[in-house]
Amino acid sequence: MSRVPTPPPPGDMSTGPVAESWCYTQVKVVKFSYMWSINNFSFCREEMGEVLKSSTFSSGPNDKMKWCLRVNPKGLDDESKDYLSLYLLLVSCPKSEVRAKFKFSLLNTKREETKAMESQRAYRFVQGKDWGFKKFIRRDFLLDEANGLLPDDKLTLFCEVSVVQDSVNISGQSNMNMLKVPECQLSDDLGNLWQCSRFTDCSLYVGGQEFKAHKSILA
């Protein structure tokens, strides 16, 4: 069982408002990657619309959610016949649906990622559903040896997947007491001391009239 994360402090009175209650939402995202190499790629004679599939993969040995990559070496349809089409397919899933983002790239002769394309949002996958790019890369660019994308006639695809898991809400009440600054009554208190002769220790004479006073106040 995973540890519930500690929520952030509800606020700092010196920098912003403080709420009496709060909620912290933790969205769990599982990230994993997969690499698929296709040897002798130039000999792939699949016609337009025909497909190659990778083996299945998952985020770990205990994950029942299985994925695979699907490639159309000569495109999916007439519109993409000059391209290689690449998709991420959800093969099996214990849930009715799942949302995931993905990123595809090619590894060049230096084993560097290049020609990367990624989804702009988390797509909704159901079992048997795939998402990807019909025009992932032009075939003539891919097959050009000068571009270094097919070292030893091997195509290497790299896929990164981010699967959205369940979200958890943590809520509570603020334990910070709101400090109420009392109204200043100093002037009233001093006025009362001046009018009250109790505990006075000196006298002032003004215009022949005596006023009782406190030395500590006059100091």
N, C-alpha and C positions, 0 to 999 in steps of 0.2 A: 504493500500500500504506500503510495507516494505521500510525502509530507506536504501538508497544506501550507502554502507560502504565507509569510507574515505580511499583513497589509501595511501600506505606507502610513506614516503618521497623519492624522486627520487635518492637520494644518498648523501653521505657525502664526500666532497672533500678531507678530511684528511684521509679517510679510503679506498677510492676506486674511480672508474671512475664515472663521472656525465654525464648522457645522456640528450640530448636536448629534447627528447620526450620519453614517457613511456606508458605502458599498464598494467593494473591490472585486472586479471580475478578472479571473485568470483564464485565458484561452490557451489550451495546451496545443502545441504544434509539434509533430514528430517529423524530423528531417532525416533523409537518407539518400544515398546515391547508387547508381548502377552503371557499369561500363559494358558495352557490347561491341565485340570486334567481329567483322565479317571478312574472312580471307578470300582472296581471288575475286574481289568485288566486280572487276571488269567482266567476269564471266557470268555474272548474274543475267540470265536471259529472260527473266520474267517480263511478260507483256504489261502494257498499261493496265493498272487496276489490280494486278496480281501482287501478292504480299509475301514478305518474309517476317517471321516472328521470332523474338528472342525466347530464351527460357524464362520461367516465372521468377520473380524476386519479391522481397518484402523488406520491412524495416529490421527484421530480426527473426531468429528461429521460432519464436513463440507467437509471431504475428500471423494471424489467419487471413489477413488481407493480402491477396496476391496480385501482382502487376506483371505486365510484360510490355516490351516495345514492339511496335509494328512499323515496318518500312515498306513503302512502295517504290522500288528502285527506278521505275519509269513513270512515276506519278499516279495519281488516283483517277483522273479523268482527262478529257481533252484539254481542259484549261490548265492542267498541271503536268502535261505529258513531258515537258522539257525540264521538269524538276524532280528531285527526290522528295517524297512525302514521308513525314515522320509523326508517329502518334504514340501516346501513352494509353494503354488499355488496362482497365480494371477487370482482371480475370475472375476473381472470387472475393466475396466480402460477406462477413457475418451480419452486417448492417444493411438496411434497405438502401442507404445512400451514404456518400461521403464526399466531402469537399477537399480539393487539393490544388496546389499550384505546382508548376513544373518548369524546368529549364533544360533545354537541349543544347549541346555543343558538339563540335568535332575536335578530335585530338590530331594535331599536325605531326610532322616528322620530329619535332622537338618535344612532343608530348605536352604541348600547350593547348589550352582551350581556345577555339576560334569559331567564328560563325555562330555565336550563341543567340538563341531565341528563347524567350520565356513568356509564360502566360501573364496577362496583366491583372488577373484576379484569380481567386480560388474557384475552380469550376466544380460543378456538381457531377459526380460520377455515380453510376449504378452498375451493377454487375453486367459485364458485356459491353459497356459504353467506353468509347475512347475520345480523347481530345488531343489536338496537336496542330501541325502546320502542313497544309496541302502543298505549299511552296516553300519548303525548308531551305533548299539550296539548288541552284541550277546544275544540271547534270554536266554540261560542258565545262563549267568552272571546277566542279568536283573531279572530273576525269583528267583535267589538265595537270600534267606532272609538275609543271612550274609552280603550282600553288601548294604543293607538298601536303595534300590532304589524303593521299593514298600511298603511304610508304609501303613498298613491297606489295602493292596492290591490296592493301588491307585498310578497310574503313573502320574507324573506331569512333563509336558514339558514346557520349557521356550524358547521363540524365540525373538531375537532382529533383527530388520530390519533397514537397512539404504538405503533410496531411493534417488537416484540422481535426482535433479530437474534441471531447466534451469540454464545455466551459463550466467553471465553478464560481459561484457568487459567495463572497464572504462579506457579511455586514455586521454592524455593531453600533454602539453608542460611544460618543467621545468621552474620554476620561479626563479631559481638560476642563477645569472649572472656569467659567467665565468670571473674570475679575471686574467687579463693579466699583468704580471710584466714587466714594461718598462726596456729597456736596461740601464745598469749603464753608465752614461756619466760624472761621477765625475772627472775622470782623464783628460778628454778633457776640462771640465770647468776650472779646476785648471790651466791647461796649457794656456788657453786663458787669465786668470787673470794675469799670469806671464808675458805674452808677451804684454799685454795692460797696458800702463802707466796711464790710466784714473783712477781717484780716489785713486791713490797710496798715502801712507802717510809716507814712509820712503825710504831710498836709501841704497844699498849695493855696496861696491867697491871691485872688484876682479880683480887683475892684472892691476890696473889702469883704469878699465872700470866700469862705473856706471850702476847699475841695479835698476830700480824702483820696489818697492814691497809693500805688504800690511802687516801691523803688525798682523792682525787677522789670516792671513794664516801662518805667521812664528811662531806664538805662539805655 
